[in-house]
Amino acid sequence: MLLTIFKIKGISLVEVMIAMFLTTIAVISILPMQDMSLRTASRSDYLGRAAGIMQAELEARENQIMIGTVPASPITQAITVSGFSGAIDGDVTFNVVTTTGTNPLGANSWLVNVRVTWTGGPANGVYSSIIVTRQSRF
């Protein structure tokens, strides 16, 4: 009976201490990556929001031109993420500059440029252009 008790295998205290030490080293080595991960996620969030604002602005100006109203140029706007006019904690303001000019390559066509910038973002922000043409009525 006594022999059976000593033959039971288990985890010793030394093995537990070694496992805890290795786990601690692994967790400590991963911690610096958390800050980089949060910064990357924040940057991608801003870029995604800026791209959405830019696309909406391009489509709005294209719609204006298609219905017959060529917008004045340049148009400068400040758009907040929340959509509220007042300041809210954590809110970001995107500066949108839209320029519309005639396209020298063709009659009855316009070149619309939109640039979206924000504080802490890339110096050039995100920008895109679109050529809008109206078909003559027949």
N, C-alpha and C positions, 0 to 999 in steps of 0.2 A: 504494500500500500504506500509506503514511504517513497519507494522508487518511482511510482507513477506521478507523484506530486512534483518531483524534481525534473521529470522528463517533459513537462509542459513548457512549450516554447512561447515566448512573448517578446515584447519590445522592452529593452532595458532603458534605464534613465539616460545613459550615455547616448544611445541612438536617438532618443527624443531630443536631447540637447543639440546634437549635430543637425537634425532635421530643422529645428527652430533657427539655428544659426544660418543654414543655407537659405531658408525662406526669408529671413531678415535681409540677407545680402541681396537676394533677388528683388525684393520690394524696394530697397534703397536704391538699387541701380535703375529701376523703372521711374522713380519719382521725378527726375529732371525732365523726362519726356512729357509730363503732364502740362507744364507751362507752355511748351512748344505746341502741344496739341490744342490747347485752349486758344492760343494766338492764331493758329491756322484755321480753326473753326470760326473764329470771329471774323477773320479776313475773308473767308469764303462766304460768310453770311452777308457782309457788306457788299462784296462783289456781286452776289446774286441779287440783292435788293437794287443795286445800282443798275444792273443789266435789265431788270424788270421795269424800272422807271424809264430807262433809255428807250426800251422797246415800246412802251406805252406812249411816250412822247413822239417817237417816229410815226406810230400809227395815227395819233391824233393830228399831226401836221399833214400826213398823207391824206387823211379824210377831209381836212379843211380844203386842201388843194383840189381834190376830186370833186367837191361840191361847188367849186368856183371861187373860193375865198383864199387868196394867197396871203399867208400870215406875214405880219411885219417882221423885220429882222434887225437885230437879234432880239430874242426873247430870253430874259434871265428870270429864273424862278428859284425859290428856296422851298424844297419839299421835305417835310419831316416824316420819319418812318411811321409814327403813330397816326399821322393824318390830322392831329389837333394843331391849332394855331399857337397855343401856349406852350411854354417849356414844361417838359415832363422828364423826370429822372431817367437817365439811360437812353433818352431819345437822341437820334442822330439826324442832322440836317444835311440833305444832299443839295448841292448847287447844280442847277441844270441850265445850260446855255444852248439855245437852239438858233441856228442861222439858216435862212432860206434865201437862195439866190437862183437866178436863171441858169439853166444848164447851157453852156456854150456849144454843146455838141448837137443840139436839136431844138427845133421850135416847139413851143408848147410843152416844155419840160422844165422841171425845177430840181435843184440839188438841195437836200435837207441834211444838215449836219447837227448832231446832238452830242454834247459832252456832259458827263455827270462826274462831279468831283465831291469829295467829302474830307473833313478834317481827319488826318491820320492815314489817309489812303494814298495811293500812288499819285505822283505829281500831275500826271496827265489824266488821271481818273480812267473812266471807260468812255469810249466814243464810237460812234458809227454814223454812216451816211446812207442815204437812200435817194434814188432818182425817181421822181414822180412824174408821170406823163398823163395828160388827159387826151382821150380820143375825141376828135372833132365829131360833133353831132351830124348825123346824116339822115 
